Amino acid sequence: MRIISWNIRKATEKSYAWKILADLCPDIALLQEVSSIPKNIKELFDIKFHKAVSKTGKPQQFGTAIFVKGKIVNELPLSSKYDWVNQELKHFTGNLISCIAKPTGYPELNIISIYSPAWSINISKYPNIDIAAIKLKQNSKLWVTEILWSALKNANLVDLPWIVGGDFNCSETFDLTFSSGNREILDRMNTLGLTECLRTYNGKLTPTFKSPRGDKIIHQIDHMFVSDSLFLKLKNCSIGDETIIFSKSVSDHLP
């Protein structure tokens, strides 16, 4: 089974990204910043797609998606034990796409595709609520990654294997420069029993993002976490060809 996670940077149906995706031939693809999907790709996959939300609360021109060669068999509702987090989960429905899927020839899986925006959640909406239970200890702001973590903490992570991947907009390299708590985000996921594939398999941070600031390629902001039962079967985990994807400006992220 081949699983791909990729922010395809507002790809329309004419984007070269779709040829790359088809050539990679994934059984499951977790995609972010999808603007439109060509007909030939729609014919290959069962697809769940929703528009992401903007900072103003309006729908973006692009969305988040799960593509499956096989069948999306059921919804996978995400919920927290905190009512205010459930409000945010509803607000970010298009940023946190989830389902139960059965790829052809493989068992059912719980899947989440995440697009965590670069802007934080407005916590002034909750003046009388203690958000400390889910907020990062090392960051004063609240991000979509914490909303996801609260939902996963409340979920049954045992009965079916989980795949949680996408653009988390966090890299431990950020902790060395302009932000904090990024390593904490990753550690929290590990504590839930989910293993980050790319870093763990390769034994080091593998950059996936070309920064607009000086075109540096030093940050891994794209992650794929899986249940231990899946990670133990992992045969390979690698990134796409940056000489094609970056040089042809297909995306600023690597699959």
Rosetta silent file (secondary structure, phi, psi, omega in degrees, C-alpha in Angstrom):
SEQUENCE: MRIISWNIRKATEKSYAWKILADLCPDIALLQEVSSIPKNIKELFDIKFHKAVSKTGKPQQFGTAIFVKGKIVNELPLSSKYDWVNQELKHFTGNLISCIAKPTGYPELNIISIYSPAWSINISKYPNIDIAAIKLKQNSKLWVTEILWSALKNANLVDLPWIVGGDFNCSETFDLTFSSGNREILDRMNTLGLTECLRTYNGKLTPTFKSPRGDKIIHQIDHMFVSDSLFLKLKNCSIGDETIIFSKSVSDHLP
SCORE:     score description
SCORE:     0.000 S_00000001
   1 L     0.000  130.792  178.650    0.000    0.000    0.000 S_00000001
   2 L  -111.193  127.761 -178.686    1.345    3.414   -0.980 S_00000001
   3 E  -121.546  133.333 -178.911    0.229    6.501    0.949 S_00000001
   4 E  -126.385  139.314  170.845    1.075   10.069   -0.065 S_00000001
   5 E  -120.687  133.237 -175.657    0.612   13.369    1.726 S_00000001
   6 E  -160.322  127.664  167.444    1.038   16.562   -0.286 S_00000001
   7 E   -86.292  111.468 -172.469    0.132   20.246   -0.218 S_00000001
   8 E   -97.750   19.108  170.408   -0.261   20.875   -3.950 S_00000001
   9 E    48.950   68.182  172.662   -0.414   24.688   -3.679 S_00000001
  10 E    56.904   37.528 -177.414   -3.834   25.604   -5.019 S_00000001
  11 E   -63.849  128.467  171.480   -3.579   23.168   -7.917 S_00000001
  12 L   -90.181  177.443 -177.359   -6.273   23.535  -10.562 S_00000001
  13 L   -65.213  -14.909  179.358   -7.294   20.693  -12.846 S_00000001
  14 L   -94.572   -1.237 -176.036   -4.607   21.814  -15.336 S_00000001
  15 L   -66.912  144.875  176.044   -1.757   21.661  -12.815 S_00000001
  16 L   -66.126  -16.991  179.563    1.246   19.419  -13.489 S_00000001
  17 H   -57.507  -33.195 -176.781    0.801   18.206   -9.899 S_00000001
  18 H   -71.122  -33.269  175.003   -1.893   15.800  -11.063 S_00000001
  19 H   -66.391  -41.673  177.947    0.453   14.046  -13.501 S_00000001
  20 H   -60.975  -44.664 -179.966    2.990   13.667  -10.700 S_00000001
  21 H   -62.131  -45.690 -179.487    0.296   12.257   -8.430 S_00000001
  22 H   -62.463  -39.397  179.419   -0.926    9.810  -11.074 S_00000001
  23 H   -67.253  -32.270  178.093    2.638    8.653  -11.766 S_00000001
  24 H   -71.417  -23.161  173.045    3.211    8.051   -8.043 S_00000001
  25 L    53.924   57.689 -179.852    0.157    5.769   -8.140 S_00000001
  26 L   -78.340  152.615  169.184   -0.922    6.026   -4.476 S_00000001
  27 L   -81.503  -32.271  177.793   -3.568    3.865   -2.857 S_00000001
  28 E  -136.582  135.413  174.579   -4.318    6.772   -0.514 S_00000001
  29 E  -129.966  127.482  175.396   -3.516   10.463   -0.987 S_00000001
  30 E  -104.585  110.108 -171.140   -3.950   13.126    1.688 S_00000001
  31 E  -118.025  146.550  177.409   -3.994   16.431   -0.175 S_00000001
  32 E  -127.764  155.530 -178.979   -4.096   20.075    0.857 S_00000001
  33 E    56.714   49.682  176.291   -4.747   23.287   -1.101 S_00000001
  34 E   -91.515  120.640  178.694   -6.740   21.525   -3.820 S_00000001
  35 L   -92.661  -49.464  175.916   -8.526   24.023   -6.088 S_00000001
  36 L  -152.798  156.139 -170.826   -9.996   21.712   -8.733 S_00000001
  37 L  -120.351  127.232  179.601   -9.584   18.076   -9.752 S_00000001
  38 L   -68.594  156.169 -175.583   -9.273   16.786  -13.338 S_00000001
  39 H   -59.420  -41.611 -176.538  -11.719   14.189  -14.622 S_00000001
  40 H   -65.149  -30.137  176.964   -9.106   11.446  -15.097 S_00000001
  41 H   -74.382  -40.417  177.841   -8.078   11.719  -11.438 S_00000001
  42 H   -59.713  -31.320 -179.119  -11.701   11.619  -10.275 S_00000001
  43 L   -75.078  -18.459 -177.891  -12.082    8.356  -12.172 S_00000001
  44 L   -88.522  -25.677 -168.651   -9.172    6.776  -10.280 S_00000001
  45 L  -129.863  152.455  161.184  -10.211    7.575   -6.714 S_00000001
  46 E   -86.503  131.332 -167.535  -13.087    7.756   -4.293 S_00000001
  47 E  -127.268  136.791  167.308  -12.750   11.316   -2.979 S_00000001
  48 E  -118.208  126.686 -173.192  -13.773   13.299    0.072 S_00000001
  49 E  -144.046  137.437  172.221  -13.210   17.039   -0.304 S_00000001
  50 E  -141.136  148.119  175.408  -14.208   20.214    1.529 S_00000001
  51 E   -67.672  136.863  174.939  -13.211   23.848    1.129 S_00000001
  52 E   -73.946  162.427 -178.764  -10.837   25.059    3.844 S_00000001
  53 E   -99.633  145.024  178.163  -11.821   28.060    5.956 S_00000001
  54 L   -89.386  174.975 -179.507  -10.102   31.445    5.770 S_00000001
  55 L   -63.892  -28.821  179.539   -9.075   33.651    8.679 S_00000001
  56 L   -81.997   -7.501 -179.577  -12.270   35.691    8.201 S_00000001
  57 L    96.465   -4.015  178.353  -14.383   32.540    8.425 S_00000001
  58 L   -87.991  157.030  178.785  -15.278   32.448    4.736 S_00000001
  59 E   -64.506  141.421  174.004  -14.494   29.455    2.497 S_00000001
  60 E   -75.372  170.790  174.815  -11.119   29.464    0.784 S_00000001
  61 E   -80.646   -3.076 -179.213  -10.769   29.002   -2.974 S_00000001
  62 E  -133.753  169.223 -177.763   -9.103   25.665   -2.209 S_00000001
  63 E  -143.753 -173.191 -177.730   -9.774   22.726    0.053 S_00000001
  64 E  -115.041  146.543 -172.699   -8.505   19.617    1.793 S_00000001
  65 E  -146.561  157.236  167.935   -9.050   16.098    0.489 S_00000001
  66 E  -123.299  124.600  176.830   -8.696   12.364    0.972 S_00000001
  67 E  -110.683  132.420 -179.135   -8.297   10.245   -2.183 S_00000001
  68 E  -133.348  128.142  168.094   -8.730    6.465   -1.949 S_00000001
  69 L   -83.895   96.287 -171.980   -8.318    3.750   -4.576 S_00000001
  70 E   146.651 -126.883 -174.703  -11.115    1.678   -3.193 S_00000001
  71 E  -141.536  132.917  165.452  -14.003    2.948   -1.141 S_00000001
  72 E   -82.426  111.591 -167.901  -14.693    5.598    1.466 S_00000001
  73 E   -95.304  -20.272 -177.437  -17.039    3.486    3.547 S_00000001
  74 E  -164.985  163.128  171.961  -18.140    5.802    6.330 S_00000001
  75 E   -72.641  158.010  175.166  -17.845    9.144    8.052 S_00000001
  76 L  -131.235   83.520 -177.013  -15.342    9.514   10.886 S_00000001
  77 L   -62.957  137.284  176.111  -16.737   12.182   13.228 S_00000001
  78 L  -105.729  132.241 -179.747  -14.134   14.030   15.296 S_00000001
  79 L  -147.749  155.646  178.843  -15.115   15.223   18.742 S_00000001
  80 L  -120.121  163.827  175.130  -13.549   16.467   21.963 S_00000001
  81 L   -78.873   -3.936  179.044  -14.716   16.335   25.552 S_00000001
  82 L  -105.864  125.650 -177.944  -14.682   20.147   25.470 S_00000001
  83 H   -60.396  -39.544 -177.451  -17.687   21.887   23.894 S_00000001
  84 H   -67.489  -32.345  175.577  -15.649   24.869   22.742 S_00000001
  85 H   -68.382  -37.603  177.420  -13.215   22.563   20.920 S_00000001
  86 H   -62.634  -34.124  174.573  -16.177   20.904   19.205 S_00000001
  87 H   -62.251  -41.732  179.376  -17.194   24.361   17.978 S_00000001
  88 H   -70.130  -36.790  176.082  -13.731   24.765   16.469 S_00000001
  89 H   -60.482  -39.762  176.936  -13.857   21.284   14.931 S_00000001
  90 H   -66.924  -42.048 -179.771  -17.076   22.295   13.187 S_00000001
  91 H   -62.092  -38.149 -176.418  -15.520   25.608   12.105 S_00000001
  92 L  -100.902   30.374  179.186  -12.479   23.824   10.658 S_00000001
  93 L   -54.147  -38.242 -178.664  -14.410   21.005    8.963 S_00000001
  94 L   -81.173   -5.336  176.995  -12.690   21.850    5.688 S_00000001
  95 L  -103.150  -17.839 -179.550   -9.244   21.810    7.277 S_00000001
  96 E  -127.203   86.574 -178.055   -9.654   18.480    9.051 S_00000001
  97 E   -89.574  128.864 -176.798  -11.068   15.944    6.598 S_00000001
  98 E  -136.899  151.648  177.596  -11.718   12.527    8.098 S_00000001
  99 E  -166.498  166.829  166.987  -13.244    9.235    7.005 S_00000001
 100 E  -103.307  125.453 -175.317  -13.138    5.462    7.318 S_00000001
 101 E  -130.456  154.103  175.835  -11.819    4.031    4.066 S_00000001
 102 E  -126.334   96.480  174.854  -11.068    0.628    2.574 S_00000001
 103 E   -63.029  146.307 -179.326   -8.360    0.693   -0.090 S_00000001
 104 L   -56.730  122.734  178.404   -8.718   -2.144   -2.593 S_00000001
 105 L    86.920    3.795 -177.464   -7.031   -5.249   -1.203 S_00000001
 106 L  -133.053  160.763 -179.843   -6.455   -3.773    2.249 S_00000001
 107 L   -73.901  171.417  179.180   -8.409   -3.536    5.531 S_00000001
 108 L   -66.446  148.586 -178.816  -10.363   -0.518    6.710 S_00000001
 109 E  -137.194  146.350  168.550   -8.443    2.492    8.026 S_00000001
 110 E   -89.418  128.258 -172.928   -9.272    5.649    9.933 S_00000001
 111 E  -131.041  137.967  172.750   -7.870    8.584    7.955 S_00000001
 112 E  -131.621  130.889  170.457   -7.436   12.313    8.587 S_00000001
 113 E  -108.900  124.306 -174.828   -6.041   14.870    6.155 S_00000001
 114 E  -114.907  136.588  168.617   -5.033   18.091    7.926 S_00000001
 115 E  -124.833   98.867  179.955   -4.399   21.592    6.640 S_00000001
 116 L   -92.667  114.814 -176.520   -3.328   23.697    9.618 S_00000001
 117 L   -67.888  164.452 -178.026   -3.169   27.347    8.540 S_00000001
 118 L   -79.367   -2.464  178.148   -0.266   29.638    9.376 S_00000001
 119 L  -107.781  150.529 -175.646   -2.564   31.839   11.470 S_00000001
 120 L   -86.982  165.753  178.306   -3.684   31.091   15.023 S_00000001
 121 L   -79.109  140.357  179.861   -7.201   30.688   16.409 S_00000001
 122 L   -75.131   99.907 -176.458   -8.816   33.771   17.927 S_00000001
 123 H   -80.671   -5.877  177.130   -8.945   32.825   21.609 S_00000001
 124 H   -67.130  -13.547  176.417  -10.693   36.075   22.573 S_00000001
 125 H   -68.696  -16.276 -174.535  -13.911   34.227   21.658 S_00000001
 126 L  -123.861   63.730 -174.485  -13.489   32.249   24.882 S_00000001
 127 L   -67.166  -26.303 -175.931  -12.892   34.838   27.627 S_00000001
 128 L  -109.537   17.780 -178.432  -14.318   32.691   30.421 S_00000001
 129 L  -117.591  134.199  177.584  -12.901   29.341   29.336 S_00000001
 130 L   -84.166  109.678 -177.943   -9.628   27.847   30.479 S_00000001
 131 L   -92.572    4.025 -175.275   -7.916   26.653   27.313 S_00000001
 132 L   -60.866  -25.263 -176.627   -4.805   25.461   29.146 S_00000001
 133 L   -63.859  -26.365  179.939   -5.948   21.827   28.939 S_00000001
 134 L  -119.460  -16.625 -177.854   -5.185   21.688   25.219 S_00000001
 135 L   -67.815  147.674  175.115   -2.922   24.690   24.588 S_00000001
 136 L   -63.027  142.967  178.204    0.783   24.122   24.076 S_00000001
 137 L   -73.144  -25.594 -173.478    2.862   24.848   27.144 S_00000001
 138 L  -104.375   11.556  179.981    5.547   26.505   25.042 S_00000001
 139 L  -142.897  133.103 -175.328    3.366   28.719   22.841 S_00000001
 140 L   -77.717  -14.553 -176.302    0.998   31.493   23.878 S_00000001
 141 L  -101.668  170.511 -179.749   -1.280   31.013   20.873 S_00000001
 142 L  -118.321  133.236 -174.096   -3.747   28.292   19.894 S_00000001
 143 L  -124.413  164.928  179.673   -3.476   26.456   16.583 S_00000001
 144 H   -60.571  -28.717  178.079   -5.514   23.937   14.590 S_00000001
 145 H   -59.682  -33.063  178.758   -2.964   21.281   15.551 S_00000001
 146 H   -74.619  -33.542  175.719   -4.178   21.501   19.148 S_00000001
 147 H   -63.871  -43.759  176.254   -7.805   21.136   18.045 S_00000001
 148 H   -61.018  -47.295 -178.184   -6.812   17.972   16.182 S_00000001
 149 H   -59.099  -41.887  179.625   -4.856   16.663   19.173 S_00000001
 150 H   -62.894  -38.714  178.389   -7.833   17.174   21.510 S_00000001
 151 H   -68.575  -42.442  179.479  -10.067   15.200   19.128 S_00000001
 152 H   -66.095  -36.014  179.042   -7.544   12.377   18.759 S_00000001
 153 H   -63.736  -26.397 -178.823   -7.084   12.219   22.514 S_00000001
 154 L   -94.303   -1.128 -174.355  -10.830   11.621   22.761 S_00000001
 155 L   -95.267  163.600  172.619  -10.894    9.016   19.959 S_00000001
 156 L   -85.276  103.699 -176.821  -10.622    5.240   19.925 S_00000001
 157 L   -96.006   13.884 -172.176   -7.117    4.759   18.551 S_00000001
 158 L  -107.602  -47.128 -168.970   -7.131    0.982   19.057 S_00000001
 159 L   -63.433  -41.088  178.456   -9.826   -0.794   17.025 S_00000001
 160 L  -124.470  149.816  174.588   -8.684    0.347   13.563 S_00000001
 161 L   -65.184  149.204 -179.562   -5.289    1.614   12.345 S_00000001
 162 E  -115.548  145.406  169.338   -5.013    5.387   11.923 S_00000001
 163 E  -128.463  120.126 -179.680   -3.338    7.565    9.310 S_00000001
 164 E  -127.566  109.191 -174.893   -3.115   11.270   10.160 S_00000001
 165 E  -146.190  164.137  176.314   -1.192   13.339    7.662 S_00000001
 166 E   145.387 -157.537  179.991   -0.886   16.624    5.880 S_00000001
 167 E   -91.085   98.572 -179.843    0.376   20.165    6.211 S_00000001
 168 L   -82.913  -12.342 -176.810    0.760   20.700    9.955 S_00000001
 169 L    53.542   33.756  175.207    2.547   24.024    9.413 S_00000001
 170 L  -138.827  137.463  176.592    4.939   23.089   12.211 S_00000001
 171 L  -141.655  138.954  179.987    8.596   22.137   12.074 S_00000001
 172 H   -61.773  -19.553  175.514   10.980   21.653   14.954 S_00000001
 173 H   -68.185  -24.644  176.824   13.325   24.003   13.073 S_00000001
 174 H   -61.932  -31.738 -178.975   10.828   26.797   13.770 S_00000001
 175 H   -62.523  -21.344 -178.356   11.709   26.475   17.459 S_00000001
 176 H   -90.166   -8.042 -173.768   15.212   27.692   16.606 S_00000001
 177 L  -124.419  -79.265 -168.236   14.039   30.794   14.773 S_00000001
 178 L  -121.713    0.254 -175.821   10.661   32.494   15.095 S_00000001
 179 L  -139.825 -178.428  177.740    8.248   30.205   16.939 S_00000001
 180 L  -152.177  157.167  177.975    8.012   27.752   19.826 S_00000001
 181 L    90.723    0.504 -177.095    6.190   24.570   20.770 S_00000001
 182 H   -66.668  -42.692  176.343    6.637   22.837   17.431 S_00000001
 183 H   -63.550  -33.416  178.572    8.516   19.885   18.891 S_00000001
 184 H   -63.712  -38.585  177.551    5.790   19.716   21.535 S_00000001
 185 H   -58.921  -46.801 -178.699    3.160   19.262   18.802 S_00000001
 186 H   -68.165  -40.439  179.524    5.038   16.275   17.401 S_00000001
 187 H   -64.078  -37.272  178.428    5.733   14.785   20.825 S_00000001
 188 H   -60.882  -42.035  178.820    2.048   14.981   21.725 S_00000001
 189 H   -64.277  -41.623  177.928    1.142   12.919   18.689 S_00000001
 190 H   -61.276  -39.376 -179.489    3.780   10.345   19.586 S_00000001
 191 H   -63.986  -28.011  177.253    2.391   10.120   23.112 S_00000001
 192 L   -74.242   -8.142 -178.692   -0.992    9.190   21.632 S_00000001
 193 L    97.062   18.320  178.744    0.659    6.146   20.059 S_00000001
 194 E  -110.654  132.337 -176.101    1.090    7.624   16.579 S_00000001
 195 E  -105.264  132.612  176.542    4.506    7.545   14.903 S_00000001
 196 E   -77.626  118.791 -168.699    5.737   10.211   12.468 S_00000001
 197 H   -71.390  -49.934 -170.204    6.879    8.205    9.448 S_00000001
 198 H   -64.050  -48.754 -178.292    9.313   10.429    7.558 S_00000001
 199 H   -70.388  -41.859 -176.613   11.505   11.511   10.450 S_00000001
 200 H   -69.114  -44.105 -178.342   11.420    8.186   12.280 S_00000001
 201 H   -64.558  -40.762 -176.873   12.094    6.023    9.227 S_00000001
 202 H   -89.927   -9.466  176.741   15.002    8.188    8.041 S_00000001
 203 L    72.204   15.650  179.678   16.355    8.902   11.518 S_00000001
 204 L  -164.763  163.405  175.138   16.543   12.639   10.891 S_00000001
 205 L   -66.886  132.652  178.367   14.492   15.670    9.914 S_00000001
 206 L  -118.700  110.916 -177.126   13.780   15.668    6.178 S_00000001
 207 L   -60.229  139.309  179.935   12.814   19.090    4.749 S_00000001
 208 L  -125.766    0.932 -168.718    9.555   19.168    2.774 S_00000001
 209 E  -134.313  134.096  175.322    9.011   22.913    2.301 S_00000001
 210 L   -98.038  110.556 -175.146   10.662   25.635    0.252 S_00000001
 211 L   -70.477  139.188  175.210   10.472   28.827    2.280 S_00000001
 212 L   -69.307  -13.903  178.924    9.519   32.054    0.483 S_00000001
 213 L   -89.798   92.466  177.446   12.166   33.709    2.638 S_00000001
 214 L    78.422   10.513  178.137   15.345   33.167    0.666 S_00000001
 215 L    57.697   28.064  179.705   14.112   29.917   -0.918 S_00000001
 216 L   -71.880  142.365  177.073   15.596   27.919    1.949 S_00000001
 217 L  -117.983   81.334 -174.530   14.714   24.215    2.103 S_00000001
 218 L  -132.113   -8.976 -173.201   15.257   23.441    5.792 S_00000001
 219 E  -107.359  138.233  169.689   11.802   22.915    7.324 S_00000001
 220 L  -106.724   96.371 -179.583    9.678   19.768    7.563 S_00000001
 221 L  -103.898   -2.205  177.556    6.168   21.100    8.019 S_00000001
 222 E  -106.839  131.962 -173.683    4.446   18.122    6.384 S_00000001
 223 E  -138.871  151.068  171.620    3.985   15.030    8.502 S_00000001
 224 E  -131.225  115.580  178.431    2.346   11.622    8.367 S_00000001
 225 E  -103.864  138.512  178.277    1.524    9.878   11.632 S_00000001
 226 E  -136.589  159.366  174.288    0.354    6.265   11.706 S_00000001
 227 E   -63.905  154.972 -178.754   -0.588    3.659   14.281 S_00000001
 228 H   -57.070  -36.614 -178.420    2.200    1.347   15.429 S_00000001
 229 H   -61.512  -30.513  176.545    0.602   -1.600   13.617 S_00000001
 230 H   -82.834  -41.496 -177.483    1.110    0.243   10.322 S_00000001
 231 H   -62.256  -34.854  179.791    4.532    1.664   11.109 S_00000001
 232 L   -64.561  -19.708  179.105    5.874   -1.811   11.858 S_00000001
 233 L   -98.578    1.351 -175.618    5.011   -2.771    8.265 S_00000001
 234 L   -64.318  126.854 -179.932    6.616    0.331    6.736 S_00000001
 235 L  -100.270  -28.169 -179.354    8.996   -0.565    3.890 S_00000001
 236 L  -164.384  149.657  174.306   10.035    2.917    2.791 S_00000001
 237 L  -147.607  116.715 -174.833    9.300    6.586    3.436 S_00000001
 238 L  -145.592  172.852  179.482   10.744    9.271    1.185 S_00000001
 239 L  -105.069  166.027  178.281   10.050   12.658   -0.395 S_00000001
 240 L   -74.912  175.103 -175.424    9.342   13.640   -3.988 S_00000001
 241 L   -78.554  106.444 -177.476   11.879   14.973   -6.468 S_00000001
 242 H   -67.225  -25.524  179.911   12.585   18.593   -5.527 S_00000001
 243 H   -66.406  -25.920  176.174   14.370   19.224   -8.840 S_00000001
 244 H   -90.689  -51.378 -171.523   11.025   18.742  -10.578 S_00000001
 245 H   -69.973  -42.475 -179.803    8.550   20.045   -8.018 S_00000001
 246 L   -81.604  -44.286 -176.316   10.469   23.130   -6.910 S_00000001
 247 L   -66.858  -30.207  177.770   12.245   24.028  -10.155 S_00000001
 248 L   -94.353    5.814  178.544    8.981   23.815  -12.122 S_00000001
 249 L    53.960   38.422  176.864    7.088   25.653   -9.348 S_00000001
 250 L   -68.691  -43.186  177.856    4.565   22.835   -9.093 S_00000001
 251 L  -158.902  164.150  172.823    4.315   23.391   -5.335 S_00000001
 252 L   -96.881    8.092  175.693    6.310   24.790   -2.446 S_00000001
 253 E  -122.736  150.214  173.986    5.828   21.454   -0.654 S_00000001
 254 L  -100.766  142.612  174.397    7.190   18.023   -1.500 S_00000001
 255 L   -71.279    0.000    0.000    4.999   14.900   -1.407 S_00000001
